[in-house]
Amino acid sequence: PIAGAPVTVSGQPGRTRSGSDGGWFYFFRPDQAATNVTVTATLPDGRTQSRSPVPVQPRSTVIVESFRIA
């Protein structure tokens, strides 16, 4: 796991960072419509990996597959 890696969600404001266990979370606005987003993680050396499409449904929890950046 990489701690402190920035994680962004396409079309959404702000970003989050991974915790010491590599896990992360992002909260959408309560009125978020159903949509597909791209989630991108960035390592300290600038390498990135994205997951897309990630379907987001109103008032639900979405689990994104783990990032494996080699």
Sequence and secondary structure as in RCSB ss.txt:
>XXXX:A:sequence
PIAGAPVTVSGQPGRTRSGSDGGWFYFFRPDQAATNVTVTATLPDGRTQSRSPVPVQPRSTVIVESFRIA
>XXXX:A:secstr
  TT EEEETTSSS EE  TTS       TT  SEEEEEEEE TTS EEEEEEEEE TT           
